[in-house]
C-alpha cells in the first residue's frame, strides 16, 4: 500500500493538509501500540510496525518536496543518490550569482540589508515558480513530464538550500 492510500488522500501534489492531518490522527489512534497492550506479541509487534509506517507516510506527504520525491519514486523515477548534473547553463550561472550574493551577505551582514532583502525576494519568487512548475509536471503523469518534474525538483532543492543558508546567516546575526 502506498502512502497516499494508507492515509486516504488523493495521489496529487496539492493536498489538503487539514484532511491529511485528520486521517493521520485517526490512524494513529487506531493503531497506536497502547491500544494493543493486552494483545498477543505478534499483534503488538504489528501495531508498532503499522504506527511507524503511518508516521513515515505522514512525514513524507506533509512536506511538498518529499511528497514530490515520493510521487516520482512511485512512478519509477529514481531520485536518491542521483549524480546528474545540470545541462541548464542559465540556471548554473544564476546559482553562481546567488551564491556570490550570499557570500557577500555573510561577509558583511551589517552593510548588506538591502541585498539580503533582494535575495530573499528572488529566492521566494523562484521557489514559487518552481513549485508551480513541479506541480504541473507531476499532474501530467507522463514519462517526459516526470523527467521535467525531476529536473525541477533538483532546481528547487538548490533554492531551498540557499534559503536555509540565508536563514542561518540571519540567525547568526541575531545571536
Secondary structure by P-SEA (a helix, b strand, c coil): cccccccccccccccaaaaaaaaaaaaaaaccccccccccaaaaaaaaaaaaaaaaaaaaaacaaaaaaaaaaaacccccccccccccaaaaaaaaaaaaaaaaaaacccccaaaaaaaaaaaaaaaaaaaaaaaaaaaaccaaaaaaaaaaaaaaaaaaaaaaaaaaaaaaaac
